[in-house]
Amino acid sequence: MDPRIPLVLASDLLAAREQMAFTLGFHIVLASLGIAFPTMMLIANYIGLRRRDPVALELAQRWSKVAAVTFAVGAVTGTVLSFEFGLLWPRFTGRFGDAFGVLFVIEGVFFFLEAIFMTIYIFGWKRLSGWKHFMTGIPVAICGIGGAFSVVAVNGWMNQPQGFTLGPGGKLTEVEPLKVIFNPAVPYEVPHMILAGYLVTSFLIAAVYAVGMLRGRRDRHHRLGLLIPLTVGCILAPIQFMVGDTAARSIAHDQPVKFAAMECVQETHTHVTEYIGGRCTSEGVKGGIGIPGFDSFLVGFSTDTKVTGLDSVPARDRPPVNTLLHWAFDFMAGVGSLLILLGIWFGIAWWRRRDIPGTKWFLRGVVLAAALVLMTLEAGWIVTEVGRQPWIVYEHMRTDEAVTGASGIWVTFGLVVLLYALLGTAAILVLRAMSRRWRESARDDLDVPYGPRGEVFASAPTEVERR
Amino acid sequence: MSRADAVAAVLWIGVTLYAVFGGADFGAGLWSLLARGGEDSARARELIDRSIGPVWEANHVWLIFVLVVLWTAFSGAFEAIFSTLFIPLCLAALGIVLRGAGFAFHAVAGRAGGRRAAAAVFGIASLFTPFFMGTVVGAIASGRVPPGNAVGDPVSSWLNGVSLFTGALFLATSGYLAAIFLTSEARRDGDGGLERYFTARALAAAIVAGATALIGILAFRSDADYVYDRLTSQALPFVVVSAVCGLVVLAMLWRRTIRGTRVLAVVAVVMVVWGWGVAQFPYLLPETLTISDGAGTNTTLTEILIVFGAALLLVIPSLAFLYTLTQRRILEES
């Protein structure tokens, strides 16, 4: 850092980074639900309409109400992030908004359509007829994915910036939109995040019903509520593992310093040992489990592959806190493997007895998986964002050049933490209250979807009764 | 009209739609806050919930639209505004978070205490965003936001007569629009009591908004001469139309004629927004940054126009669908 910049400013940079990390880390959970929750409710809705299954319809309706709450909170925490583009990083947006901004304009359109159709779907349960109502939910699911594409493509561009020309004084003189939108990081970052959204949502919903079953509520409502998301999650987990593996290999190629920090490779060499866990020091990993040559093998399918080390760039161009990065990366790979094991367990039980594994340990595993998946989501963003440091736009703009000249970021950071703690607590309390209310009302008056027509479904035999 | 001017017009359309629809939603929060005690108040709050419940999120997206178009097309102005006006924009964002969360939670909270707390948060926070957005507009219009990273004064840029009056004007206008819209809603419900309830509030808000506008013009005269000079010349027709519409609405409310007030009230507000735009033209930041100097590359401007065109084709029919379903009372809480 420039020694002339006063200490106050330097500390505001740290505050700005912490605030950005915190608000993004909070929003990404809600964004994940925004990406995938609509698909979950549509699957339940489809099953309900197709099989005339009132239980599935009830699930779809309740999920849509939960999605409505998380969507509202996500809308406001997302707005905070757009404010922060100016409040915290005005130099970044001021110089490069011209290049990456249009992706956000596209995202705005997706978000708009998502908000409109989400409302129609949520408020349409009573008066719209079955399939018509189902159709109004489809744009929501599509726009969730489209919005995720646009936003993550911007992050991809920050990692692999291209498609612009800088004139004298650092002003943008030319932009090539297609190169910006389809930057080299998009093919692995975008699917990785969309799948992460689906995994987080799947396992979170599944865990809610797993907890219910562990408490003895083993009715069809809970079984189906567990089965739908768990099936989606277990199918996607191995795909996500492969996408993640591709992403890591691409990063080794595209951002070798980030990769070196993730794996704590100090010097460029071949036959690099892959370490699991351990502490990253300037002499390499201390205390981890080493697999000789495996890191080289992962990068280039041969132990002879040369892996770029941190020594390839001066110290000021290397990411900070390498141990955190290394752990976050290992954590992702580790949880990815565990999810696949859980899926195999589930798959075998289903193949043999058309049922979820009978033991309570499986349900406990699902609950644990939800917690781990959430932590993995955060770990993934730590790897992406911290790993890109000290750059905000890789090799074009340093984070300390981008930060606001306004002071008092520690104050706003403190208030934001307080505010979000309240927001998160309130959201959880509200969701729990909704669930309690549904449980209590389940016995007497059923709030049937699609008005009087619901009675037809109620008299139709359910899957369980047929068997 | 240059490409940059066209994009500035697109930006202004977004600003207008946010001022009208977003403003009305915040204004509804104001009336919800003030509806305390009595049987009418409970029904008023219910009507407010039903009216803004299905639309507030879609209306909020106009703000996102304005932000992203501003930072994409006029990134230098965005940088200047968001760094100098750090404090009021933080407070506006605080209002957005608390309003949205409060509204989303107040209907579904577990206990009566929680519902009341969330409703109070929704009401109070609804005052924040219009007021502080108003101070931001006042700061920009009075030329207190120079280009660059936090070059302007962090406090006096928005804590001054023009800004405070603009903030008050935004708040009053939001309440005015909301009361007018809610009067029509009550009328469609055939609820004569609520119709009178909101007519009275619309009248009060109209008078406050009008008075604030008059004092505000004096503040502009002493402190924001560039914009004031043009408000009284090129932009004068807008000001006059706005004033006439406002007065007609006032007279109609007085005589309890509701039909047509909505359109006229909207026109009055739209004219103020466009009057401001015309008065600022050709500046993004009066007298320091023009639209053409602040605009991004031509490719980006074209892109924005294309995306905006596509957005119109997709969003307008969808919004029309949503509003129609809402107006026909097809959408309801299940």
HADDOCK unambig.tbl for C-alpha pairs under 7 A between the chains (distance, minus, plus):
assign (segid A and resid 69 and name CA) (segid B and resid 104 and name CA) 6.15 0.50 0.50
assign (segid A and resid 72 and name CA) (segid B and resid 100 and name CA) 6.63 0.50 0.50
assign (segid A and resid 72 and name CA) (segid B and resid 101 and name CA) 6.92 0.50 0.50
assign (segid A and resid 72 and name CA) (segid B and resid 104 and name CA) 6.41 0.50 0.50
assign (segid A and resid 73 and name CA) (segid B and resid 101 and name CA) 5.89 0.50 0.50
assign (segid A and resid 76 and name CA) (segid B and resid 96 and name CA) 6.50 0.50 0.50
assign (segid A and resid 76 and name CA) (segid B and resid 97 and name CA) 5.10 0.50 0.50
assign (segid A and resid 76 and name CA) (segid B and resid 100 and name CA) 6.40 0.50 0.50
assign (segid A and resid 77 and name CA) (segid B and resid 97 and name CA) 6.85 0.50 0.50
assign (segid A and resid 79 and name CA) (segid B and resid 64 and name CA) 6.91 0.50 0.50
assign (segid A and resid 80 and name CA) (segid B and resid 93 and name CA) 6.34 0.50 0.50
assign (segid A and resid 86 and name CA) (segid B and resid 78 and name CA) 6.77 0.50 0.50
assign (segid A and resid 86 and name CA) (segid B and resid 79 and name CA) 5.95 0.50 0.50
assign (segid A and resid 86 and name CA) (segid B and resid 82 and name CA) 4.90 0.50 0.50
assign (segid A and resid 86 and name CA) (segid B and resid 83 and name CA) 6.60 0.50 0.50
assign (segid A and resid 87 and name CA) (segid B and resid 82 and name CA) 5.25 0.50 0.50
assign (segid A and resid 87 and name CA) (segid B and resid 83 and name CA) 5.76 0.50 0.50
assign (segid A and resid 87 and name CA) (segid B and resid 86 and name CA) 5.94 0.50 0.50
assign (segid A and resid 90 and name CA) (segid B and resid 79 and name CA) 4.54 0.50 0.50
assign (segid A and resid 90 and name CA) (segid B and resid 82 and name CA) 6.84 0.50 0.50
assign (segid A and resid 90 and name CA) (segid B and resid 83 and name CA) 6.36 0.50 0.50
assign (segid A and resid 90 and name CA) (segid B and resid 149 and name CA) 6.68 0.50 0.50
assign (segid A and resid 91 and name CA) (segid B and resid 79 and name CA) 6.42 0.50 0.50
assign (segid A and resid 91 and name CA) (segid B and resid 149 and name CA) 6.71 0.50 0.50
assign (segid A and resid 93 and name CA) (segid B and resid 71 and name CA) 6.51 0.50 0.50
assign (segid A and resid 93 and name CA) (segid B and resid 75 and name CA) 6.26 0.50 0.50
assign (segid A and resid 93 and name CA) (segid B and resid 79 and name CA) 6.72 0.50 0.50
assign (segid A and resid 94 and name CA) (segid B and resid 75 and name CA) 4.45 0.50 0.50
assign (segid A and resid 94 and name CA) (segid B and resid 76 and name CA) 4.86 0.50 0.50
assign (segid A and resid 94 and name CA) (segid B and resid 78 and name CA) 6.67 0.50 0.50
assign (segid A and resid 94 and name CA) (segid B and resid 79 and name CA) 4.98 0.50 0.50
assign (segid A and resid 95 and name CA) (segid B and resid 75 and name CA) 6.80 0.50 0.50
assign (segid A and resid 97 and name CA) (segid B and resid 71 and name CA) 5.46 0.50 0.50
assign (segid A and resid 97 and name CA) (segid B and resid 72 and name CA) 4.73 0.50 0.50
assign (segid A and resid 97 and name CA) (segid B and resid 75 and name CA) 5.62 0.50 0.50
assign (segid A and resid 98 and name CA) (segid B and resid 72 and name CA) 4.66 0.50 0.50
assign (segid A and resid 98 and name CA) (segid B and resid 73 and name CA) 6.07 0.50 0.50
assign (segid A and resid 98 and name CA) (segid B and resid 75 and name CA) 6.51 0.50 0.50
assign (segid A and resid 98 and name CA) (segid B and resid 296 and name CA) 5.60 0.50 0.50
assign (segid A and resid 98 and name CA) (segid B and resid 297 and name CA) 6.99 0.50 0.50
assign (segid A and resid 98 and name CA) (segid B and resid 300 and name CA) 6.39 0.50 0.50
assign (segid A and resid 101 and name CA) (segid B and resid 68 and name CA) 6.49 0.50 0.50
assign (segid A and resid 101 and name CA) (segid B and resid 71 and name CA) 6.56 0.50 0.50
assign (segid A and resid 101 and name CA) (segid B and resid 72 and name CA) 4.35 0.50 0.50
assign (segid A and resid 102 and name CA) (segid B and resid 72 and name CA) 6.14 0.50 0.50
assign (segid A and resid 102 and name CA) (segid B and resid 304 and name CA) 6.58 0.50 0.50
assign (segid A and resid 104 and name CA) (segid B and resid 68 and name CA) 6.09 0.50 0.50
assign (segid A and resid 105 and name CA) (segid B and resid 65 and name CA) 6.69 0.50 0.50
assign (segid A and resid 105 and name CA) (segid B and resid 68 and name CA) 5.77 0.50 0.50
assign (segid A and resid 105 and name CA) (segid B and resid 69 and name CA) 6.44 0.50 0.50
assign (segid A and resid 106 and name CA) (segid B and resid 307 and name CA) 6.70 0.50 0.50
assign (segid A and resid 108 and name CA) (segid B and resid 64 and name CA) 6.70 0.50 0.50
assign (segid A and resid 108 and name CA) (segid B and resid 65 and name CA) 5.92 0.50 0.50
assign (segid A and resid 109 and name CA) (segid B and resid 311 and name CA) 5.95 0.50 0.50
assign (segid A and resid 112 and name CA) (segid B and resid 58 and name CA) 6.06 0.50 0.50
assign (segid A and resid 112 and name CA) (segid B and resid 61 and name CA) 6.02 0.50 0.50
assign (segid A and resid 113 and name CA) (segid B and resid 315 and name CA) 6.32 0.50 0.50
assign (segid A and resid 115 and name CA) (segid B and resid 57 and name CA) 6.22 0.50 0.50
assign (segid A and resid 115 and name CA) (segid B and resid 58 and name CA) 5.44 0.50 0.50
assign (segid A and resid 116 and name CA) (segid B and resid 58 and name CA) 5.75 0.50 0.50
assign (segid A and resid 116 and name CA) (segid B and resid 318 and name CA) 6.90 0.50 0.50
assign (segid A and resid 116 and name CA) (segid B and resid 319 and name CA) 6.67 0.50 0.50
assign (segid A and resid 116 and name CA) (segid B and resid 322 and name CA) 6.62 0.50 0.50
assign (segid A and resid 119 and name CA) (segid B and resid 54 and name CA) 5.73 0.50 0.50
assign (segid A and resid 120 and name CA) (segid B and resid 322 and name CA) 6.54 0.50 0.50
assign (segid A and resid 120 and name CA) (segid B and resid 331 and name CA) 6.79 0.50 0.50
assign (segid A and resid 123 and name CA) (segid B and resid 331 and name CA) 4.72 0.50 0.50
assign (segid A and resid 123 and name CA) (segid B and resid 332 and name CA) 4.96 0.50 0.50
assign (segid A and resid 123 and name CA) (segid B and resid 333 and name CA) 5.43 0.50 0.50
assign (segid A and resid 123 and name CA) (segid B and resid 334 and name CA) 6.66 0.50 0.50
assign (segid A and resid 124 and name CA) (segid B and resid 331 and name CA) 5.21 0.50 0.50
assign (segid A and resid 124 and name CA) (segid B and resid 332 and name CA) 6.74 0.50 0.50
assign (segid A and resid 125 and name CA) (segid B and resid 334 and name CA) 6.40 0.50 0.50
assign (segid A and resid 126 and name CA) (segid B and resid 334 and name CA) 6.15 0.50 0.50
assign (segid A and resid 127 and name CA) (segid B and resid 330 and name CA) 5.70 0.50 0.50
assign (segid A and resid 127 and name CA) (segid B and resid 331 and name CA) 6.95 0.50 0.50
assign (segid A and resid 173 and name CA) (segid B and resid 297 and name CA) 6.32 0.50 0.50
assign (segid A and resid 174 and name CA) (segid B and resid 297 and name CA) 6.20 0.50 0.50
assign (segid A and resid 175 and name CA) (segid B and resid 297 and name CA) 6.95 0.50 0.50
assign (segid A and resid 175 and name CA) (segid B and resid 299 and name CA) 6.39 0.50 0.50
assign (segid A and resid 175 and name CA) (segid B and resid 300 and name CA) 6.96 0.50 0.50
assign (segid A and resid 404 and name CA) (segid B and resid 83 and name CA) 6.05 0.50 0.50
assign (segid A and resid 404 and name CA) (segid B and resid 149 and name CA) 6.41 0.50 0.50
assign (segid A and resid 404 and name CA) (segid B and resid 150 and name CA) 6.93 0.50 0.50
assign (segid A and resid 405 and name CA) (segid B and resid 83 and name CA) 6.70 0.50 0.50
assign (segid A and resid 405 and name CA) (segid B and resid 149 and name CA) 5.74 0.50 0.50
assign (segid A and resid 405 and name CA) (segid B and resid 150 and name CA) 5.08 0.50 0.50
assign (segid A and resid 406 and name CA) (segid B and resid 83 and name CA) 5.98 0.50 0.50
assign (segid A and resid 406 and name CA) (segid B and resid 84 and name CA) 6.95 0.50 0.50
assign (segid A and resid 406 and name CA) (segid B and resid 86 and name CA) 6.76 0.50 0.50
assign (segid A and resid 406 and name CA) (segid B and resid 150 and name CA) 5.66 0.50 0.50
assign (segid A and resid 430 and name CA) (segid B and resid 105 and name CA) 6.67 0.50 0.50
assign (segid A and resid 430 and name CA) (segid B and resid 108 and name CA) 6.39 0.50 0.50
assign (segid A and resid 430 and name CA) (segid B and resid 109 and name CA) 4.90 0.50 0.50
assign (segid A and resid 430 and name CA) (segid B and resid 110 and name CA) 6.15 0.50 0.50
assign (segid A and resid 433 and name CA) (segid B and resid 109 and name CA) 6.47 0.50 0.50
assign (segid A and resid 433 and name CA) (segid B and resid 110 and name CA) 4.62 0.50 0.50
assign (segid A and resid 434 and name CA) (segid B and resid 108 and name CA) 6.73 0.50 0.50
assign (segid A and resid 434 and name CA) (segid B and resid 110 and name CA) 6.97 0.50 0.50
